Amino acid sequence: AGNTLYGMTYGGGSGGEGQYFSLNSNGSGYAKLFNFNNTAGVNPTGSLALSGNKFYGMTSGGGLYSYGTIFSFYKDSVGYTDLYNFNGAHGAWPYGSLMVSGSILYGMTQFGGAYNLGCIFSFNTADNIYAELFDFNGLNGKYPAGALTLSGNILYGMTEFGGVNGAGNIFSFNTAD
Protein backbone atom coordinates (compact mmCIF):
# COMPACT_ATOMS: atom_id res chain seq x y z
CA ALA A 1 0.00 0.00 0.00
CA GLY A 2 1.87 3.04 -1.24
CA ASN A 3 5.44 2.84 0.02
CA THR A 4 4.54 0.54 2.91
CA LEU A 5 4.49 -3.24 2.90
CA TYR A 6 2.15 -5.07 5.27
CA GLY A 7 2.37 -8.72 6.20
CA MET A 8 1.79 -11.47 8.75
CA THR A 9 3.91 -14.16 10.29
CA TYR A 10 2.47 -17.58 11.09
CA GLY A 11 4.41 -17.77 14.36
CA GLY A 12 6.48 -15.41 16.42
CA GLY A 13 5.30 -12.25 18.09
CA SER A 14 4.94 -11.84 21.84
CA GLY A 15 2.98 -15.08 22.30
CA GLY A 16 4.52 -17.08 19.47
CA GLU A 17 1.15 -17.17 17.66
CA GLY A 18 1.89 -14.78 14.80
CA GLN A 19 1.97 -11.07 14.25
CA TYR A 20 0.93 -8.35 11.81
CA PHE A 21 3.67 -5.93 10.75
CA SER A 22 4.61 -3.10 8.39
CA LEU A 23 7.85 -2.21 6.66
CA ASN A 24 8.76 0.67 4.36
CA SER A 25 9.48 -0.51 0.81
CA ASN A 26 13.09 0.73 1.16
CA GLY A 27 13.63 -1.72 4.05
CA SER A 28 13.41 0.81 6.89
CA GLY A 29 10.79 1.41 9.54
CA TYR A 30 9.87 -2.14 10.54
CA ALA A 31 6.94 -2.00 12.98
CA LYS A 32 5.14 -4.74 14.89
CA LEU A 33 1.48 -3.68 14.68
CA PHE A 34 -0.43 -6.53 16.33
CA ASN A 35 0.31 -9.79 18.14
CA PHE A 36 -2.20 -12.55 17.45
CA ASN A 37 -3.51 -14.44 20.46
CA ASN A 38 -5.97 -17.20 21.19
CA THR A 39 -8.90 -14.76 21.50
CA ALA A 40 -8.16 -12.85 18.28
CA GLY A 41 -7.01 -15.92 16.38
CA VAL A 42 -3.65 -17.61 16.05
CA ASN A 43 -1.33 -18.55 13.20
CA PRO A 44 -2.51 -16.27 10.38
CA THR A 45 -2.54 -18.01 7.03
CA GLY A 46 -2.25 -16.87 3.43
CA SER A 47 -1.80 -13.32 2.28
CA LEU A 48 -3.57 -10.15 3.31
CA ALA A 49 -6.25 -8.88 0.91
CA LEU A 50 -6.62 -5.10 0.51
CA SER A 51 -10.04 -3.61 -0.18
CA GLY A 52 -10.47 0.15 0.19
CA ASN A 53 -8.65 1.21 3.35
CA LYS A 54 -8.77 -2.22 5.04
CA PHE A 55 -6.72 -5.37 4.97
CA TYR A 56 -8.53 -8.68 5.41
CA GLY A 57 -7.06 -11.99 6.46
CA MET A 58 -7.63 -15.29 8.24
CA THR A 59 -6.14 -17.18 11.12
CA SER A 60 -5.91 -20.96 11.00
CA GLY A 61 -6.78 -21.39 14.68
CA GLY A 62 -7.91 -19.60 17.79
CA GLY A 63 -10.88 -17.31 18.07
CA LEU A 64 -14.14 -17.99 19.89
CA TYR A 65 -14.37 -21.68 18.92
CA SER A 66 -10.64 -22.37 18.28
CA TYR A 67 -11.30 -23.04 14.56
CA GLY A 68 -9.89 -19.77 13.16
CA THR A 69 -11.15 -16.31 12.28
CA ILE A 70 -11.66 -13.75 9.54
CA PHE A 71 -10.30 -10.37 10.60
CA SER A 72 -9.60 -6.86 9.31
CA PHE A 73 -7.14 -4.04 9.99
CA TYR A 74 -7.36 -0.46 8.80
CA LYS A 75 -4.48 0.24 6.43
CA ASP A 76 -3.18 3.28 8.28
CA SER A 77 -3.71 2.10 11.86
CA VAL A 78 -3.50 -1.01 14.00
CA GLY A 79 -7.25 -1.37 14.70
CA TYR A 80 -7.89 -5.13 14.67
CA THR A 81 -11.50 -6.27 14.13
CA ASP A 82 -12.63 -9.86 14.56
CA LEU A 83 -15.22 -10.31 11.79
CA TYR A 84 -16.11 -14.00 11.95
CA ASN A 85 -15.24 -16.99 14.12
CA PHE A 86 -15.32 -20.36 12.36
CA ASN A 87 -17.36 -22.87 14.38
CA GLY A 88 -16.66 -26.23 12.70
CA ALA A 89 -20.20 -26.76 11.40
CA HIS A 90 -19.68 -23.98 8.84
CA GLY A 91 -15.96 -24.41 8.26
CA ALA A 92 -12.88 -24.92 10.36
CA TRP A 93 -9.21 -24.04 10.03
CA PRO A 94 -9.22 -21.74 7.01
CA TYR A 95 -6.34 -22.28 4.66
CA GLY A 96 -4.97 -20.06 1.93
CA SER A 97 -5.79 -16.48 1.11
CA LEU A 98 -9.00 -14.53 0.74
CA MET A 99 -10.14 -13.45 -2.74
CA VAL A 100 -11.78 -9.98 -2.85
CA SER A 101 -14.55 -9.06 -5.29
CA GLY A 102 -16.12 -5.72 -4.41
CA SER A 103 -17.43 -6.08 -0.85
CA ILE A 104 -17.36 -9.90 -0.97
CA LEU A 105 -14.50 -12.02 0.37
CA TYR A 106 -14.22 -15.62 -0.83
CA GLY A 107 -12.15 -18.29 0.88
CA MET A 108 -11.86 -21.94 1.86
CA THR A 109 -11.53 -23.92 5.03
CA GLN A 110 -9.58 -27.15 5.09
CA PHE A 111 -11.97 -28.87 7.51
CA GLY A 112 -15.47 -28.35 8.82
CA GLY A 113 -18.63 -27.94 6.84
CA ALA A 114 -21.30 -30.61 6.33
CA TYR A 115 -18.80 -33.49 5.87
CA ASN A 116 -15.85 -32.07 7.85
CA LEU A 117 -13.81 -32.09 4.61
CA GLY A 118 -13.73 -28.34 4.02
CA CYS A 119 -15.91 -25.74 2.37
CA ILE A 120 -15.97 -22.65 0.17
CA PHE A 121 -17.41 -19.56 1.87
CA SER A 122 -18.17 -15.90 1.28
CA PHE A 123 -18.15 -13.00 3.69
CA ASN A 124 -19.88 -9.74 2.81
CA THR A 125 -17.88 -6.88 4.34
CA ALA A 126 -20.73 -4.40 3.80
CA ASP A 127 -23.08 -6.17 6.22
CA ASN A 128 -20.77 -8.73 7.92
CA ILE A 129 -22.71 -11.75 6.65
CA TYR A 130 -20.98 -15.12 6.34
CA ALA A 131 -22.33 -17.75 3.92
CA GLU A 132 -21.16 -21.31 3.44
CA LEU A 133 -21.36 -21.78 -0.33
CA PHE A 134 -20.16 -25.33 -0.97
CA ASP A 135 -19.20 -28.39 1.06
CA PHE A 136 -16.57 -30.86 -0.11
CA ASN A 137 -17.68 -34.48 0.34
CA GLY A 138 -14.64 -36.51 -0.74
CA LEU A 139 -15.96 -37.47 -4.18
CA ASN A 140 -15.77 -33.83 -5.27
CA GLY A 141 -12.49 -33.34 -3.39
CA LYS A 142 -11.48 -32.85 0.23
CA TYR A 143 -9.19 -30.56 2.19
CA PRO A 144 -9.05 -27.58 -0.20
CA ALA A 145 -5.71 -25.82 -0.22
CA GLY A 146 -4.16 -22.71 -1.68
CA ALA A 147 -5.95 -19.62 -2.91
CA LEU A 148 -9.05 -19.22 -5.02
CA THR A 149 -8.93 -17.45 -8.37
CA LEU A 150 -11.98 -15.56 -9.62
CA SER A 151 -12.76 -15.12 -13.32
CA GLY A 152 -16.11 -13.48 -13.95
CA ASN A 153 -18.49 -15.37 -11.64
CA ILE A 154 -16.36 -18.53 -11.52
CA LEU A 155 -14.06 -19.41 -8.62
CA TYR A 156 -11.25 -21.89 -9.37
CA GLY A 157 -9.24 -23.81 -6.81
CA MET A 158 -7.71 -27.13 -5.79
CA THR A 159 -8.10 -29.81 -3.15
CA GLU A 160 -5.26 -31.82 -1.65
CA PHE A 161 -7.12 -35.14 -1.61
CA GLY A 162 -10.35 -36.76 -2.75
CA GLY A 163 -11.85 -36.63 -6.20
CA VAL A 164 -12.07 -39.53 -8.66
CA ASN A 165 -8.57 -40.89 -7.96
CA GLY A 166 -8.29 -39.76 -4.34
CA ALA A 167 -5.30 -37.55 -5.10
CA GLY A 168 -7.07 -34.18 -5.22
CA ASN A 169 -8.67 -32.18 -7.98
CA ILE A 170 -9.04 -28.82 -9.65
CA PHE A 171 -12.54 -27.41 -9.30
CA SER A 172 -14.72 -24.54 -10.41
CA PHE A 173 -17.64 -22.99 -8.55
CA ASN A 174 -20.14 -20.53 -10.02
CA THR A 175 -20.80 -17.75 -7.49
CA ALA A 176 -23.96 -16.72 -9.38
CA ASP A 177 -25.74 -20.03 -8.62
Buried (B, 14 or more C-beta within 10 A) or exposed (E): EEEEBBBBBBEBBEEEBBBBBBBEEEEEEEEBBBBBBBEBBBBBBBBBBEBEEBBBBBBBBBBBBBBBBBBBBEBEEEEBEBBBBBBBBBBBBBBBBBBBEEEBBBBBBBBBBEBBBBBBBBBEBEEEEBEBBBBBBBEBBBBBBBBBEBEEEEBBBBBBBBBEEEEBBEBEBEBEE
